[in-house]
Amino acid sequence: MEEKLEVKEKYVNRELSWLEFDCRILSEARDKSLPLFERLKFLSITASNLDEFFMVRVASLKDMVHAKYTKRDIAGMTAQEQLTEIGKKTHELVEMQYSTYNRSLLPALRQNGLTVIGAHENLTKKEEEFLDRYFKEEVYPVLTPMAVDSSRPFPLVRNKSLNIAALVHKKEGEGDLEFAMVQVPSVLPRIVEIPTEGEMRKVILLEEIIEKNMETLFLNYEIICAHPFRIMRNADFDIDEEEAADLLKEIQKQLKKRQWGEAIRLEVEEKMDKRLLKILKKELKLENDDIFSINGPLDLTFLMKMYGLAGFDHLKTAKYTPQMVPALMNDDDIFTNIRKGDILLHHPYQTFDPVVEFVRKAAKDPDVLAIKQTLYRVSGNSPIIAALAEAADNGKQVSVLVELKARFDEENNIIWAKMLEKAGCHVIYGLVGLKTHSKITLVVRREEDGIRRYVHLGTGNYNDSTAKLYTDCGLLTCHPQIGEDATAVFNMLSGYSEPLGWNKLSVAPLWLRKKFLRLIERETKHAKNGQEAHMIAKMNSLCDKEIIDALYEASAAGVKIELIVRGICCLRAGVPGLSENIQVRSIVGNFLEHARIFWFANAGSEEIYMGSADWMPRNLDKRVEILFPVEDPKLKEEVKHILAVQLADTMKAHILKPDGSYEKPDRRGKAAICAQDTFCLEAEQNAKKLQELGGNTRVFIPAESEH
């Protein structure tokens, strides 16, 4: 039957699958069982996600259309067909965002003592006086009003900036209507709280204050109408790395262009004057499908700032404190603990501190000779960067690969790269044509019995800030064969020397795809031979056709396949004759699911792997990625437990249906299980029990939870 299926019946379009993911996040914003301010946060996330989607994915499709590129995607769609479908879906999504904001969240905020007011609402005399004073003292000095006439061309409007456009008319004399605008300054707070005497707190948005005072910006003009607008530009850039003499300078040059790329989306106030809209549409060269008429404030990412308002903790989920790692709850140093056996880290349930401590300790330890690390995304004030700089200062050999092509972190990474170079570190700026997305740290230490290599491998970035928000796993080990492989990885990155073979690690882009295909094909063979055949894979995205086809073949052979895919999934699950043995679930919760874990039954000789790569062509073919095994029997049990709890989730899971849509699981007769809450509880209980036992134990103790 599989051969008779059309391409679109076998695969889901990548971009439409991503929009389904944003819809799943939106469903959290609409869930009235969640604390109100958590719902604000989820709505804000849908808005920032959509911004990036347009700047990168929609922009890329528009580039294809301009280039008359007609090759079809995995689901058989041309770039133009994808843009048409995306247009329909995104307009529906935006309508749902604002329906959620206006009809659900705003009334709920009022009921809980917070009102978002507009400039044209009835204000008390004191409120009017406060706003007038605030505008004159805080806002007016920062504004730059811009008029458009024969001597002043239409201004360059920055990407993602919020602006107010106006039609103005000279108070005296003849003349046509003229276009004018002012940018809402991002350096000022978007949310302004108005002092009130009652219990109800009131906030107003900055653009409302500016719009209310437009006449003071254009004194000789009559304001006919004024409305906010916001544009999205193409922020995707291609670099000819072979031709670029200096990658660092080339990326800096391209970053400046990002602000002025082709306009691809225009958001306007729903009631915007048609004459004003016509001017914007013409000057920005946009089609009707690119214009979004918004019933509410533009750019809902301000809701994340609203989430930060003091005094509403009772409307938020209690902040979780990452717990200590059981294997490190003793007085021994980190190197001694690693020598006792491999250590599994599970963030953010367990603290990221051991990873920072690993680098810090190495920087200070007189026996450490070298530290080598890959950095993809790091925090604004990174303790790891500081430790690496200190290590170089202490005379250690420090080599750091800083990936300059990490999208939207390029600027940050350039700053860190320069700082590390000044500190005396050897900095590598990634490889030509490849992004280095792997997460690996190697510490070389002289010990009594010779040189020993300590390695950290992870599924997430070396970012202490996002480690509190993203779920990731890591492994600390001094296994000699992994140490050998780690050295080979860094020699490959710095000297282009490819090893003849690998002991334990599998590395993209040359070896990882084949490894995954072999593992899937092995399960297929076991199923055909009547042996135990089962696999569980957890990742962020699945859109690689060769992998999907291998999974379909495995399913047809009888392999039980359970996939936990947070975002994009181009595979169709549960289709008779194609994928009836495949189930896909997506978990959207308080933390961002980010770990990549792969379990294979292997006819009773199970194997478990973790890594930095999703099952996407870019990860398998265009990036340096690392897959590493988990071999310690106790750690394998811990990883299996992580997967089992996620597969049992009935609260935050969404199940993929054959048509590409998702639905919450049927909870009838099932316990209410939230995987993320379970892991929080278990981490707390483990730490508490080990403290009572006096530490010094490496035993994993599952929590006393409902399942």
Salt bridges, closest charged atoms under 4 A:
GLU2 OE2 - LYS10 NZ 3.57
GLU15 OE2 - ARG14 NE 3.88
GLU15 OE2 - ARG57 NH2 2.68
GLU20 OE2 - LYS89 NZ 3.28
GLU28 OE1 - LYS652 NZ 2.77
GLU28 OE2 - HIS654 NE2 3.99
GLU28 OE2 - LYS664 NZ 3.86
GLU38 OE1 - LYS41 NZ 2.93
ASP51 OD2 - ARG230 NH2 2.60
ASP51 OD1 - ARG265 NH1 3.31
GLU81 OE1 - ARG72 NH1 3.08
GLU85 OE2 - LYS88 NZ 3.36
GLU127 OE2 - LYS202 NZ 2.86
GLU128 OE1 - LYS212 NZ 2.73
ASP132 OD1 - LYS212 NZ 3.65
ASP149 OD2 - ARG152 NH2 2.65
GLU193 OE2 - ARG201 NE 2.77
GLU197 OE2 - LYS126 NZ 2.68
GLU207 OE2 - ARG190 NH2 2.68
GLU211 OE2 - HIS120 NE2 3.63
ASP236 OD1 - ARG407 NH2 2.88
GLU241 OE1 - LYS405 NZ 3.40
GLU250 OE1 - LYS253 NZ 3.45
GLU262 OE2 - HIS66 NE2 3.08
GLU267 OE1 - ARG230 NH1 2.62
GLU267 OE2 - ARG265 NH2 3.44
GLU269 OE1 - HIS227 ND1 2.79
GLU269 OE2 - LYS271 NZ 3.34
ASP273 OD2 - ARG275 NH2 2.91
ASP290 OD1 - LYS62 NZ 3.18
ASP299 OD2 - ARG190 NH1 3.97
ASP299 OD2 - ARG230 NE 3.72
ASP313 OD1 - LYS316 NZ 3.77
ASP332 OD2 - LYS340 NZ 2.76
ASP365 OD2 - ARG445 NE 2.88
GLU390 OE2 - LYS364 NZ 3.25
GLU403 OE2 - LYS405 NZ 3.37
ASP409 OD2 - ARG377 NH1 3.22
GLU410 OE2 - ARG258 NH2 2.98
GLU447 OE2 - ARG339 NH1 3.33
GLU447 OE2 - ARG445 NH1 2.83
GLU447 OE1 - ARG452 NE 2.55
ASP449 OD2 - ARG452 NH2 3.10
ASP472 OD1 - HIS594 ND1 2.92
ASP544 OD1 - ARG513 NH2 2.60
GLU546 OE1 - ARG513 NH1 3.00
ASP549 OD2 - LYS545 NZ 2.91
GLU562 OE1 - HIS534 NE2 2.69
GLU593 OE1 - LYS538 NZ 2.70
GLU606 OE2 - LYS640 NZ 3.14
GLU607 OE1 - ARG522 NH2 3.14
ASP614 OD1 - ARG596 NE 3.07
ASP621 OD2 - ARG513 NH2 2.79
GLU625 OE1 - HIS437 ND1 2.91
GLU631 OE2 - LYS504 NZ 3.00
GLU637 OE2 - LYS640 NZ 3.28
GLU663 OE1 - LYS657 NZ 3.79
ASP666 OD2 - ARG668 NH2 2.65
GLU682 OE2 - HIS641 NE2 2.73
GLU704 OE2 - LYS689 NZ 3.68
